[in-house]
Amino acid sequence: MHRNHPASFSRMAAPLSKEEYERRSVFCTAMKTMEKSEFVEIARILKKHNVAVSENRSGLFFDLATISQEIFDEIIKFKDFVNKNTRELEKRDKLLAQSKGSATKN
């Protein structure tokens, strides 16, 4: 699992509203717990839009403050998709476990 701080976040890099700065800051913090597969997809999104990305053994590095709103929104849309699928899989696993438990009782 990838646990390194993957994105730089410099307030001086781009003129963001206070709300947008906070939104990106929260996302930057959330990136610390993402899986490697999620970083691979984020890198693909960034490279598709020709965003400068540096990769090494420590992780993926890019300046979150300088990417366009459109690109950031695309990354958020991907992360929302992952979160939704994770919740659905957890729900499914719970239902399967419950049905197996009731099947063994009968």
Secondary structure, DSSP 4 states (H G I P E B T S, - for coil): ---S---B--TTSS---HHHHHHHHHHHHHGGG--HHHHHHHHHHHHHTT---EEETTEEE-BTTTS-HHHHHHHHHHHHHHHHHHHHHHHHHHHHHHHHHHHHH-
